[in-house]
Amino acid sequence: MSARMATAQKAPRITHAERLIDAASGLTKGDLAAYYARVAPLMLPHLEGRPVALVRAPDGVGGELFFQKHAQHSDIAGIKLLDPALDPGHDPLLQIDTAEALVGAAQFNTVELHTWNATSRALGKPDRMTFDLDPGEGIDWQQMQEAALLVRVLLDELGLPSFLKTSGGKGLHVVVPLRRQFGWDEVRGFSRAIVEHLARTVPERFVAKSGPRNRVGRIFADYLRNGFGATTVSAWSARARPGMGVSVPLAWEELPDLDSAAHWTVANIGPRLATGNTPWDAMERSRTGLRAAMQMLGFLPA
């Protein structure tokens, strides 16, 4: 028996399992905990070895949400507390490496799990670059699909392989696996340069400034996810939104068949589990350095 399977058998007890957490879908706290227990073999490869942030919803997805990056609460069964020196001046960062900790987080009313773009062992060198495509008012789903493909075309031209997942909310996430070559400032700066290039080249579709007023009728390709301490919702995480969509890895060829970024939900995810992480199988061997791409775009790292 694998360590992961053995850990899964030690699932923490879920109190108040009958408590409704999403009126739109009728899902309860127990349902969500069962979901995380079920997807643990798929989700843990995305969580293991990375600092994690928790979005907790003690009053359900319609209530106040709490974003937790540090160990204010360390009673979650199986959770790992990292060396405080990794983020000086704060309580320890959190890490989830086991099904026990994943379900334990659900016991503490966690709905969403977000990860850093770096591992805990090499926190100063990001190993991926993420673009969170965030639609403004008036943007429909077809425009989102087209925007993701435009981002992919640019990344291909820069020699950067990219992988796709739904956000489980309104947007799409385009992820570039990196060699650990540059620090946070360089990766964030280059990701900003990419987004600014998109905004100059296709100004009717992209904007390089955050904020709802700046992206009316356009899409902000959020590069801010690439800064130190920033996080992005993990693959297979549920979302703290009505209907409880799920962030799911997919092949680029599947994008035209999706009807929304919340195409999959906690309630309907079952048939997708057989596909699992297959669309991202090539990610590890696709890690790429950024120096050549930076030169092509005229970006000079500090």
N, C-alpha and C positions, 0 to 999 in steps of 0.2 A: 504494500500500500504506500502511495506517495505521501510525502509530508503534507502536501496541499490537501489531499483527500482526508488524511487523518485529522488535520486541523478543522476541516469542514464538519467533522462529526462532533466537535466540541462547541457547536453554535450556542451562543449565550441565550439565556431565557429572555423572551420578549414580554415585557409587562405592558398592560393596557393594549394588547394586540388588536382589540376590537375597535380602537379609537379611529374614527374617520379622519383621514388626512387630505382627501381630495373629493369634494362633493361631485365634481364633474364626472369622475370615473367610478366613484364609489369605493375607491381603494382605502384600505385600512393600514395602520402601522404594521400589523402582522403580515399583510399582503406585501408591503414593501420589503420587510425583512426577509420574507420567503423569496422574493425576487432576487435580492442580493446574494442569498445563499445559492440560488440556482445559477446565477451568472458569474459567481466567483471564479471558476476556472478560466473564463474568458476575460474577466476584468482585472484580475490580479496581475497579469503581465504588464498592464498599463499603469499599475499603481506601485508595484514592487520597486524598492530602491529609490523612490522619489518623495520629496516632501509633499504632503497632501493638505489641502484646505477643505473644511467641511462647511456645507450650508445646512444649518439646522432649522427646522420648522416645528417648534413645540406646539404651536396652535394650528398646524396644518398649512397647506400651501397658500391659503388665503390670508393667513395671519402674518405677523412680523417674522422676518427671517434674520438669522444670525450667521455671520460669516466668521469662521474660526480657523486661524492659521497656526495658533500656538496652543500650548498645553495648559490653558486655564482649567480645563477639566481633563484629568488624566486617569479617570476611572473606566474608560472604555476598555473592555476586555481585549487583550492581545495587541493593543496599539503600541507602537514604538515611539519613544521620545528621543529625539536626535540631540546631538551635542549642541548646547546653547551657543558655542562659539561660531556656529554656522550662520547665525543671525543675531549678532551682538546687541545687547540691550533689550532683548525680548525673552519671554519664556521659550522653552524648547519647541522646535518645529515638530510636526507629527508625521508619521509614516505608517502606512498600512501594507503589510506584506502577507497577511493570512486571511482566510475566510472568517476565522473567529473575530478578527479586528473589524472586518468589513460589516459583518452582521452586528457586532458590538456597536459600531457607529450608528447603525439603524436603530438600535435600542435607545441610543441617546438622541433620537429624533433627527438624525441626519438624513436628508433627502438627496443632496448633491455632493459629489466628491470631485475636487479640482486638483490638478497636479502642476508642478513646476515644469519648465522646459529644460531641466537639468536633473541629474541624479544627485543623491545626497553625498556620494563619494567624490564627486567632481562638481560641486555646486557653483564654482566660478566659471565653468565652461559649458554653456548650453549645448545640448546634443540634438536640438530640433528648433525650428523656427515656425511659428504658427501665425496664420492670417485668419482672423475671425470676421467673416463677411456679415456685416450688421446692416440690415435694410432700413432705409428711412421711410417715412410716411409716403405712401403711394407706390411703393415698389411691390410688384407681384412676384409670384413664385417663378414664373418663366424667366423674368429678369434676373432673379437670383441664380438660377441655373446657368444662364448665359454668362453672368459675371464670374462665376466659379471657373468656367471654361476659359474665360479671358485671362484670369490669374494663372491658370495652368499653362496656357500658351506662353505667357511671358516667362514663367519659371523654366519652361522647357528651353526657351531661347537662351536663357542664362545658364543652361546646363544643370539645372537643379530638379531632380526628381521630386514629385509631390504626391501626397496621399490625401484622401478625402474622407470626411465623416460628417454626418448630420450633427447639428448642435442639440437636437431634441427640442429646440425652441423655435426661433424664426430664421436662423442663419445656417451657414455652412462653415466648416473649418477646413482650411487647406494647410497641411502639415509637411514641412520639408525636413527630412532627417539629416543631421549634420555630424561631421567629424568634430571632435572637441578641439577646435582650432583657435577660436576667438572668445573673448569675454562678453559679458552682458552688454556693455556699452556699444561694442562694435556690432553685435548681432542686432540689437535694437535699432541702432543707427542705420544699418543696411536695410532692415525690413522697412523702416520709414522711407528710405530712398526708393525702394520698390513701389510702395504705395503712392508716393508723390509722382513717380513716373506713370503709374496707372492713371492718376488724376489728371495729369497733363495730356496723356495720350487719348484717354476716353473720358473727357470731363462731363459728358452727359450721363455717365453711368457711375463714376467713382468720385469720391471726395477723400481728401487726406486729413480732414479735421474731424475730431470727435464732436459729439453733442447733437441732439435731435434737430436743432434748427439748421445745422450745417449740412445735414444729409437728407433733407426733404427731397423726395424724388430721386435720390441717389443712394449709393452704398458706401459705407465706411469700411474699408478693409483694415480692421483694427490690428495695428502692429504693436500696440502698447502691451500686448500679451508677452512680448519678448524682452521685457525689462526684469531686472532682479526683483524677486518677490511676487511677480505677477503669475497668475495661474489661468488655466483653461479647463473647462469641464472635461472630465475623463471619458474616454470611450466606455460605453455601457452604463454610464451614470444616468439615473433618472433626473428629471428636471422639476424644480419646485414651481410648477405652473399648472393651471387647470388642464386635466387630461393626462398629465405626467408623461410627456414624451421622453424618449431615450436617445442619447447620443450614440450613433452606430457607425462603425467603419464600413465603407462601401467602395466598390470599384468605380472608377470614373465612368465606365460603360453603363453602370446602373443608374446614373444620375437622371437621365431622361424619364425613367420609369417612376420616379418618386413624385408624390403629390404635395409634399411639404417637408419642412425640416423636422417636423414631428411625425413623420410617416410611421415610425415605430413608437409604440408606447409600452409602458409596463404591462398593460392588458393584452396587447396583441403581439408581443415580441417573440412568443414561442417558436413559430416556424423559422424565424431568422437565426435562431441559436445554432442551427446545424451549419450555417455558413460561417458563423463565428468571426474570427479574426483573419480568415483567409484572404480578404482583399488587401490586407496589410502584410502579407507574408514576406514580401520583398523589402520591407522597410529597413531592416537591419543591414542588409547587404547593399542598400542604396545610399548609405551615408556619404555625404559629399562635402568637400571643403568649399569655402566661400571665396577664396582669394581671386580665382579666375572670374567668377560672377561679379565680384566687386569691381574688377578692372573693366569688364564689359559695360557696366553701368556708370563708370566714372566715379565710383565711391572710393574715397581714401580713408581707410581706418586710422584711428588715432595712434 
